[in-house]
């Protein structure tokens, strides 16, 4: 991509640039989803229980949450391009550690390194979009990027399940090394710097002042909490579904990957709808529609299970619509969060993304500890997250904080 310039001029949307953002954004979702079908097998191979192996997911999410708090402000100070390249290189290094791990401790360490590096792609792709486009176009652009990015979690469990079946659990991490390396080369050759209004050298003070401004914004918290609770609902399912499918229902890792593809298909559809109508419908109505749809889908899941229909379709059918709901909520919520203070887009993206992933990190071990012989703990936790997302809309609808900057 040549001659990428900053707002206010609205650059032409080029397929190569969109492909670049999709590639770097997909690194971390692949890191989350690729190995999920292997979790029960990994637990047996390393001699640990399922609750312990779930630390590789929950600590990954926790490291992503902390990493975004650092990566966003660093990109405001030093630029998007160098921070992104270092992040991708770190992800590849973490994948190498995971591939060679002989104990659960080393594997967890590698996952933490992976997460810190991989979160750069998600955080900075949003900030780059905000650098280049005005507020009214940000939600649509993020929707198109995440629609393409959703292919990664759609195919990752399927690929991971096949690799687990034929080559063992380490093969997934070999795949991640290759994908992360290609994304790094793509970004090195095609990405130009987009942050032309960098913060001054007084980084620590400006970071605290920027976060202080965001913390005082009612609207920022509204958008952040809505996206966080909606994400937590998804991560709750992500943490519990492998156990339910493989241990409770006796299905294979490959079957889990096949059914899981329904979720990102719904997410892609929701993002497509957002990209088409967000500019005319407005972010708040998109968020309201998505949160109500997710609650209805969870209710359908509960009714199916209560009726005795404990089948993969009873779980993944409603999750298809929850995927649609996420596609309606997340782009509008993220666009709202990074547009409260456009001059702090990197910090806002990092802080909002940190809470979004952090809530998932908190929910995942709770689901792992609660699941035993029934799916009801998973449904209960998802219902609570959905209700809290709807309650957070009161903050979004509150008085708007005057924006500064672009």
Buried (B, 14 or more C-beta within 10 A) or exposed (E): BEEBEBBEEEBEEEEEBBBBBBBBBBBBBBBBBBBBBBBBBBBEEBEBEBBBBBBBBBBBBBBBBBBBBBBBBBBBBBBBBEBBBBBBBBBBBBBBBBBEBEEBEBBBBBBBBBBBBBBBBBBBBBBBBBBBBBBBBBBBBBBBBBBBBBBBBBBBBBBBBBBBBEEEBBBBBBBBBEBBBBBBEBBEEBBEBBBEEBBEEEBEEBBEBBBEBBEEBBBBBBBBBBBBBBBBBBBBBBBBBBBBBBBBBEBBBBBBBBBBBBBBBBBBBBBBBBBEBBEEBBBBBBBBBBBBBBBBBBBBBBEBBEEEEBBBEBBBBBBBBBBBBBBBBBBBBBBBBBBBBBBBBBBBBBBBBBBBBBBBBBBBBBBBEBBEEEBEBBBBBBBBBBBBBBEBBEBBBEEEBEBEEB
